[in-house]
Amino acid sequence: MKQAQVRAGLFGLSLLIIILDRITKLWVASHVELYYGSIIVIPSYFSITHVENPGAAFSLLANASPAVRSTVLITFSSLAMIVVAIVLWRMGREWTFTTAGLALVLGGAIGNLWDRVIRHKVTDFLHFYVGTWSWPDFNVADSAIVVGACLLMFQIIFVRQTARA
């Protein structure tokens, strides 16, 4: 596969994540009541909810002043997105765990940055729980970032060690 085709596929994966993130957030906003609505998908384990998170992951900075929170989160997200896009462009000669991971991280970062710039908060809706234990709600962009990070860690831990052996 030619380098241009690989890059197009990798950036296309990022675009797919952005589109899926936007569609799901818009659907949740129009079909699930904010903070009180819930659609049970797997009883006692998984629901679709609708919460708005003004902070970062796990509501980090949620209690900071809106001006400080927006400035910090938008600046950090923008810088991270630019760095990931540059690294992806430079490494995007072939599909690897690294390039796929970077593409997922880039799509997720742009998805959440979109919300932060336009609305100053992020819509979260995937809610996993068991009994009284509950994982913080998250979204498609968050999922892509975590899966991308796991692919990057897999590459670092397993693939490079195999190459050295």
Secondary structure, 3 states (H helix, E strand, C coil): CCHHHHHHHHHHHHHHHHHHHHHHHHHHHHHCCCCCCEEEEECCCEEEEEEEECCCHHHCCCCCCHHHHHHHHHHHHHHHHHHHHHHHHHHCCCCCHHHHHHHHHHHHHHHHHHHHHHHCCEEEEEEEEECCEECCCECHHHHHHHHHHHHHHHHHHHHHHHHHC
